[in-house]
Structures are given as C-alpha cells and as structure tokens.
C-alpha cells in the first residue's frame, strides 16, 4: 500500500506552482520586453538615419567602430549617384534598400534590423544587429524570473517549517493514541488539534464511544451467558452425581432429568452461536421468498408445542406475496415469535398468525391470549436474557433478542406490545417491504 507524505505533497505542489508561474512570467516578460525594446530601437535607428541624412556632413557621420559589438550601428550613406559616401562598418556589407523604412536584412551571417531614408541628394541606411533586441528581452525576462527562482528554495523552507509545526501536533496525537491502553475509553482531547483535522479526531472519538458501548454490551452478554449456563450445568452435575451414587428416584427419571438439562444447555449454546453469526454482515444478494408459505411452515412446526399445552393456533396467510431477504433467518424470526407466544400463553389459550398487506408493506401479526407484558417490560423486551413474565417451561431469554437482530439486518420493523383490542395478551408485529409484482397480484 502506497503511503502519502503531506510534507512531500505540499512541497511538490508549491514547487510546481512556482515553476509554472516562473515559466509564464518568463514568456510574458520576454514578449513584453521584446516589443518595448523593438519600438525603442526602431525609434533610435530612425533618429540616427534622419540626423545623418540631413544635418551631418559625410565626413563627420557617426563612426561606431570603437563601440561594443552589440551597440554598434552600421551606417551607410550613398550620394545621389549611388556611390558610397560613408560606411561606419566596412566589414558589414548591406545592400542599398529599394524602399525606405524598416526591414530585416541578412548580412554577414547575421540578422540586421535596418532603417532607410532618402532624398534627392543622398540615401541613408542605419542597421543594428537583431541580437541586441534578443539580449534586451532576455535580460528583462531573467530579471523578472530571478525573484521566483529565489522563492522556490525559500518556499521549501517556509512550507517545511509550517508543515512541521502543523504536523508536529499530529505526531503528538499519534503518539498519544499509540500509548493508550487497550482498556482506555476516554475520548481523545481536541486541545491544539488543527481545525482541518478536528473532524477526523471527532470521528475517532465517536468510534471510541461506539466501541466502548459494544465492549460493555459484550461484557454483559458474556456475564449473562455464563450465569445462564451455570444453572443447567449445575443441574446436570447433580443428575450425574445421582446416577453415579444411585440417588433417590427411579433411574429413568434421573436420566430424563439429565437429558433435559443437556437439551437446555444445547439450546442455549445454539442460540448464542446464532446471535454471534447475526453480527456478521448480511449478504448483498437477498432471495425472494413467499412470506405466506413460510408462515404456514413455521406454524406447522410449532403445532406439536401448542397441542401439548392445549392451545388453539391458527394462521391466515392470504394470497401468495413475496419479500426479499435471507429466508433461513426470516424463518427463525417468525419461529421465535410464535414459540414465544406459545410459551407465555396459558393452557386453553389462542394464538392467531395473520398476514396483511398495506401501502407496499407486508404486516405479519402474531396475537396471543396470555397475561400480557408487565409494566415497564416493553422497554426491555428485546434485551438478551430478559424474561418479561413467569412462563411455563424453561427459556434462555434470547428468542426476542435474536428476532430483533434479524429484523435489524433486514431493515424490518419489529414491535412487541400488549394488545389494544380489549383482549389480554401480546401482539408481535413485523413490517417488511413486499415485492411490487406479487403485491399487485395479491390485491387484484
């Protein structure tokens, strides 16, 4: 995995920016200086030509042989008959121009800028090397760029210093986090943290809060699980001791009691494992399943339990309608709600399982005629190992916790509350989205 250095990135971007600015400055300064210098030098050529042609005797025309090469002017004066009357640089032979004015002429392997003026008596040609213009433009461009060239290394120092000050706080923050113990749950202090980094630290603090809550929940869960396992294991140990010592009661009864303890412990372990698996991410692909058919199967599986208690259990699934999800998990959701209703409904009671659809939603209701939820139980009904009321048979108090976790994974809405139709008992309600095509068929 490639790592990114903020210092290196900042210096690279600053260097790149200054380089681009410097290049643009060079080009603009060069073009501007060349244009200004060209106007100035052309004006100078014209003035020399006019002065040499009108007010200066041939013998006193300006000679530039003793000047620097880049400053020398090549001045040639022809008389009315076309004879050379004066030539300041004999080594430079520039032909007489047919047209007056400015022109660029190649002579002696060099490019010259010339100006020609003439009257009835003479023709004057003044020329200057084009390199003079280039040197002026180059000097102007270099002068404009030099400060930027100096600023590049200075920017490295300034940006490096500033980054060290800013990132130094991050280094301190990283060291503080690295030195935190595994059990530390206090938030990371925000004092001195740069504003740009504050959202990151706040997100980390939020994660710490969630992690602390999860750890506390897990700790309570393990403590409750240990407590719940201790009871059947202790009972099993007593039964084993009775079998070994030939204790009171027939042996068949002692074996049956031991088997019941093993079954209860196995059920608890299965539920704990199921809860652990439900903490894994839900698969992206969710299969379509017939909700009504699934309810019929769940009720059919629970009929023997209801018969043993003399309960009247019925189901009204209506027309076939489908939803999407993990069918195996939804089966556990429905089964737990139905088994919970059976467990808390006294003998001779009634349980109704209904399926309805409204506004694109499927609503599954499981109504019982039990004693209902005690006051204050609705707030804790989904807590792990919580039992809302005395019950016949033994349960671990995990059924509704598993049901809620499955509903959360599927984004179903699950409620368990006392009935509001004047009948004592509880109604469990599951609301889930329906497949549009099957819903339309069901309502037709």
C-alpha positions in Angstrom: 0.0 0.0 0.0 1.5 3.3 -1.1 1.7 5.9 1.6 1.3 9.7 1.0 3.5 12.3 2.7 1.8 15.6 3.3 5.1 17.4 3.6 6.3 16.0 0.3 3.0 16.7 -1.4 2.9 20.3 -0.2 6.5 20.9 -1.3 5.8 19.3 -4.7 2.7 21.3 -5.3 4.4 24.6 -4.2 7.4 23.9 -6.4 5.1 23.0 -9.4 3.1 26.2 -8.9 6.1 28.4 -8.7 7.6 26.7 -11.7 4.5 27.3 -13.8 4.3 30.9 -12.6 8.0 31.4 -13.4 7.6 29.9 -16.8 4.6 32.1 -17.6 6.5 35.1 -16.2 9.5 34.4 -18.4 7.3 34.2 -21.5 5.3 37.3 -20.7 8.3 39.3 -19.7 10.3 38.3 -22.8 7.4 39.1 -25.2 6.7 42.4 -23.5 10.4 43.4 -23.3 11.0 42.5 -26.9 8.0 44.5 -28.0 9.1 47.6 -26.0 12.7 47.2 -27.0 11.8 46.9 -30.6 9.9 50.1 -30.5 12.7 51.9 -28.8 15.5 50.6 -31.1 13.4 51.3 -34.2 13.0 54.9 -33.0 16.7 55.1 -32.3 17.5 53.8 -35.8 15.2 56.3 -37.4 16.6 59.3 -35.4 20.2 58.3 -36.4 19.2 58.0 -40.0 17.4 61.3 -40.1 20.3 63.1 -38.4 22.9 61.5 -40.6 21.0 62.3 -43.7 20.1 65.9 -43.1 22.4 67.7 -40.7 25.6 65.7 -40.7 28.4 66.1 -43.2 29.5 62.9 -44.9 32.9 63.0 -43.3 31.5 63.6 -39.8 28.9 60.8 -39.9 28.9 58.8 -36.6 31.5 56.1 -36.6 30.8 53.2 -34.3 33.9 51.1 -34.7 35.2 51.8 -31.2 31.9 50.8 -29.6 30.9 47.3 -28.1 29.8 45.0 -30.9 26.2 44.8 -29.5 26.0 48.6 -29.5 27.5 49.2 -33.0 25.4 50.7 -35.7 26.2 50.0 -39.3 25.7 53.4 -41.1 26.0 53.6 -44.9 25.4 56.8 -46.9 25.0 56.9 -50.6 25.2 60.0 -52.7 22.7 60.9 -55.5 24.7 58.9 -58.0 24.6 55.8 -55.8 28.2 55.9 -54.7 29.1 55.0 -51.0 29.9 58.3 -49.4 30.3 56.9 -45.9 30.4 53.4 -44.3 30.9 53.1 -40.5 31.5 49.3 -40.6 33.2 48.4 -43.9 33.1 44.7 -42.9 29.4 44.7 -43.0 28.0 44.9 -46.5 24.3 45.7 -46.5 22.8 46.4 -49.9 21.0 49.6 -50.6 17.3 49.1 -50.0 14.9 50.0 -52.7 12.1 51.0 -50.4 12.5 53.4 -47.4 11.5 52.4 -43.9 12.2 49.4 -41.7 13.3 46.0 -42.9 15.1 42.8 -41.6 18.2 42.0 -43.7 20.6 39.1 -43.6 24.2 40.2 -43.9 27.5 38.5 -42.9 25.6 35.5 -41.5 23.7 37.8 -39.1 20.2 39.2 -39.0 20.1 43.0 -39.0 17.4 45.5 -38.4 17.7 48.4 -40.9 16.1 51.7 -41.5 16.4 53.5 -44.8 15.6 57.2 -45.6 16.4 59.1 -48.8 16.0 62.4 -50.5 17.2 64.0 -53.7 20.9 64.2 -52.5 21.5 61.0 -50.6 20.3 57.8 -49.1 21.0 56.8 -45.5 20.8 53.3 -44.2 21.2 52.6 -40.4 21.4 49.0 -39.2 21.8 47.2 -35.9 22.2 43.5 -35.1 18.9 41.8 -34.1 20.8 40.1 -31.2 20.7 43.4 -29.4 16.9 43.1 -29.2 17.1 39.5 -28.1 19.7 40.4 -25.4 17.4 43.1 -24.0 14.4 40.8 -24.0 16.5 38.0 -22.3 17.7 40.4 -19.6 14.2 41.6 -18.9 12.9 38.0 -18.7 15.7 36.9 -16.4 15.2 39.9 -14.2 11.5 39.1 -13.8 12.2 35.4 -13.2 15.1 35.7 -10.7 12.9 36.5 -7.7 10.8 33.4 -8.4 13.9 31.3 -8.7 14.9 32.5 -5.3 11.4 32.0 -3.9 11.4 28.3 -4.8 14.0 27.2 -2.2 12.7 29.7 0.2 9.2 28.3 -0.2 10.6 24.8 0.7 12.0 26.2 3.9 8.8 28.2 4.8 6.4 25.4 3.8 8.6 22.8 5.6 8.6 24.9 8.7 4.9 25.5 8.6 4.2 21.8 7.9 6.4 20.7 10.8 4.5 23.0 13.2 1.1 21.7 12.0 2.1 18.1 11.7 4.1 18.2 14.9 0.7 18.3 16.7 -0.4 15.3 14.7 2.7 13.4 15.7 2.0 14.1 19.3 -1.6 13.0 18.7 -0.4 9.8 17.1 2.0 9.1 20.0 -0.8 9.7 22.5 -3.1 7.3 20.7 -0.3 4.7 20.4 0.4 4.9 24.1 -3.3 4.4 25.0 -4.0 1.1 26.7 -6.5 -1.3 25.2 -9.0 -0.6 28.0 -8.8 3.2 27.6 -12.2 4.5 26.7 -11.9 8.3 27.3 -12.1 10.5 24.2 -9.1 11.9 22.5 -8.6 15.6 23.7 -9.2 18.2 21.0 -6.9 20.8 22.5 -4.4 22.1 20.0 -5.7 19.9 17.1 -5.8 21.8 13.8 -9.3 22.8 12.6 -8.8 20.7 9.4 -8.1 17.6 11.5 -10.8 18.1 14.1 -13.5 16.1 12.1 -11.1 13.2 12.0 -10.5 13.2 15.7 -14.2 13.7 16.4 -14.9 10.7 14.2 -12.3 8.7 16.2 -14.0 9.8 19.4 -17.3 8.7 18.1 -15.8 5.3 17.2 -14.4 5.0 20.7 -17.8 5.7 22.2 -19.4 3.0 19.9 -16.5 0.6 20.7 -17.0 1.2 24.4 -20.7 0.6 24.2 -20.1 -2.6 22.2 -17.5 -3.8 24.7 -19.9 -3.1 27.6 -22.7 -4.9 25.8 -20.4 -7.8 25.1 -19.2 -7.9 28.7 -22.8 -8.0 29.9 -23.6 -10.6 27.4 -20.8 -12.9 28.5 -21.7 -12.4 32.1 -25.3 -13.3 31.4 -24.3 -16.2 29.2 -22.1 -17.6 32.0 -24.9 -17.2 34.5 -27.4 -18.9 32.2 -25.1 -21.8 31.5 -24.2 -22.2 35.2 -27.8 -23.3 36.1 -28.2 -26.2 33.6 -24.6 -27.3 34.1 -25.1 -27.4 37.9 -28.4 -29.3 37.4 -26.6 -31.7 35.1 -23.8 -32.2 37.6 -26.4 -33.1 40.3 -28.1 -35.6 38.0 -24.7 -37.1 37.1 -23.9 -37.4 40.8 -27.3 -39.1 41.4 -26.7 -41.6 38.7 -23.3 -42.4 40.0 -24.4 -42.8 43.6 -27.8 -44.4 42.9 -29.6 -41.5 44.5 -33.4 -41.2 45.1 -35.9 -41.8 42.4 -36.1 -44.3 39.5 -33.1 -44.3 37.2 -35.3 -43.5 34.2 -36.4 -40.2 35.8 -32.8 -39.3 36.7 -31.7 -40.0 33.1 -34.7 -37.9 31.8 -33.8 -35.0 34.0 -30.2 -35.2 32.8 -31.3 -35.3 29.2 -33.5 -32.2 29.8 -30.5 -30.4 31.3 -28.4 -31.3 28.3 -31.1 -30.2 25.9 -31.5 -26.9 27.7 -27.7 -26.3 27.6 -27.5 -27.2 24.0 -30.4 -24.9 23.1 -28.7 -22.0 24.9 -25.4 -22.7 23.1 -27.2 -22.9 19.8 -28.8 -19.5 20.4 -25.6 -17.9 21.5 -23.9 -19.1 18.3 -26.8 -17.9 16.3 -26.5 -14.4 17.9 -22.8 -14.4 17.1 -23.4 -15.3 13.4 -26.0 -12.5 13.2 -23.3 -9.9 13.9 -21.7 -10.7 10.6 -22.5 -8.5 7.6 -25.6 -9.5 5.7 -25.0 -10.8 2.2 -25.7 -8.3 -0.6 -27.9 -10.7 -2.5 -31.3 -11.3 -1.0 -33.5 -14.1 -2.3 -37.2 -13.7 -2.9 -39.4 -15.9 -0.7 -43.2 -16.5 -0.2 -44.0 -14.9 3.1 -47.4 -16.7 3.5 -45.9 -20.1 2.7 -43.1 -19.5 5.2 -45.6 -18.6 7.9 -47.6 -21.8 7.2 -44.4 -23.9 7.6 -43.4 -22.1 10.9 -46.9 -22.6 12.3 -46.9 -26.2 11.3 -43.6 -26.8 13.0 -45.0 -25.3 16.2 -48.3 -27.2 16.3 -46.9 -30.0 18.4 -45.8 -27.5 21.1 -49.2 -25.8 21.0 -51.0 -29.2 21.2 -49.1 -30.2 24.3 -50.5 -27.1 26.0 -53.9 -27.4 24.6 -53.6 -24.1 22.6 -55.7 -23.2 19.6 -53.2 -21.9 17.0 -54.3 -20.7 13.5 -52.9 -18.9 10.5 -54.4 -16.7 7.8 -51.7 -16.1 5.2 -54.0 -14.8 2.4 -52.8 -14.7 -1.2 -49.2 -15.5 -2.1 -46.9 -12.5 -1.6 -43.2 -12.3 -1.6 -40.5 -10.3 0.0 -36.7 -10.4 -0.2 -34.2 -11.4 2.5 -32.3 -14.4 3.9 -35.2 -16.9 4.1 -33.5 -19.0 6.8 -33.1 -16.0 9.1 -36.7 -14.8 8.5 -37.8 -18.4 9.3 -36.0 -18.1 12.7 -37.6 -14.7 13.2 -41.1 -16.0 12.7 -40.5 -19.2 14.7 -39.1 -17.4 17.7 -42.1 -15.0 17.8 -44.6 -17.9 17.6 -42.7 -20.0 20.1 -42.6 -17.0 22.5 -46.4 -16.7 22.1 -46.8 -20.4 22.9 -44.5 -20.2 25.9 -46.4 -17.3 27.5 -50.0 -18.3 26.7 -51.6 -20.5 29.4 -53.4 -23.8 28.5 -56.6 -23.4 26.6 -55.5 -20.1 25.1 -55.5 -19.0 21.5 -52.8 -17.8 19.1 -53.5 -16.2 15.7 -50.9 -15.6 13.0 -52.1 -13.1 10.4 -50.6 -11.7 7.2 -51.8 -8.5 5.7 -50.5 -6.0 3.1 -50.9 -2.2 3.0 -49.2 0.6 1.1 -46.5 -1.7 -0.4 -45.7 -3.3 3.0 -46.4 -6.8 4.4 -47.6 -6.9 8.0 -47.2 -10.1 10.0 -49.1 -10.2 13.3 -48.9 -12.9 16.0 -51.6 -12.4 18.7 -51.8 -14.5 21.8 -54.2 -14.5 24.8 -51.5 -14.7 27.5 -51.1 -12.5 30.6 -49.5 -9.7 28.6 -46.4 -7.7 29.3 -45.8 -6.4 32.8 -45.5 -2.6 33.3 -42.1 -1.4 32.0 -41.3 -4.6 30.2 -41.8 -3.2 26.7 -38.6 -1.1 27.1 -36.5 -4.2 27.9 -38.4 -6.9 26.0 -35.6 -7.3 23.4 -32.7 -7.3 25.9 -30.7 -10.5 25.9 -31.6 -13.0 28.7 -34.6 -10.8 29.8 -37.8 -12.6 30.7 -40.9 -10.4 30.8 -43.2 -12.7 32.8 -43.3 -16.0 34.5 -43.6 -18.8 32.0 -44.2 -22.5 31.7 -41.1 -24.3 30.6 -37.6 -23.0 30.6 -36.3 -20.4 28.1 -33.0 -18.6 27.9 -34.4 -15.2 27.2 -32.7 -14.9 23.8 -35.5 -15.6 21.4 -36.7 -12.0 21.1 -33.1 -10.7 21.0 -32.4 -12.9 18.1 -35.7 -11.8 16.4 -34.8 -8.2 16.8 -31.3 -8.7 15.4 -32.7 -10.5 12.3 -35.2 -7.7 11.8 -32.5 -5.0 12.1 -30.3 -6.9 9.5 -33.2 -6.9 7.0 -34.5 -3.4 7.9 -37.8 -4.9 9.0 -39.8 -3.1 11.7 -40.5 -5.3 14.8 -42.7 -4.4 17.7 -43.9 -6.5 20.7 -46.6 -4.9 22.9 -49.8 -5.5 24.7 -52.9 -5.9 22.6 -55.0 -2.8 22.3 -58.3 -4.6 21.2 -59.5 -5.2 24.7 -58.2 -8.8 24.8 -55.5 -9.7 27.3 -52.3 -10.8 25.6 -49.5 -9.6 23.4 -49.2 -8.8 19.7 -45.9 -9.1 17.9 -45.9 -7.2 14.6 -43.3 -7.5 11.7 -43.5 -5.0 8.9 -41.5 -5.7 5.8 -41.4 -4.5 2.1 -43.3 -6.5 -0.4 -42.3 -7.3 -4.0 -44.3 -4.9 -6.1 -45.3 -7.5 -8.7 -46.6 -10.1 -6.2 -48.3 -7.4 -4.2 -50.2 -6.2 -7.2 -51.3 -9.8 -7.9 -52.4 -10.3 -4.3 -54.6 -7.2 -4.3 -56.2 -7.9 -7.7 
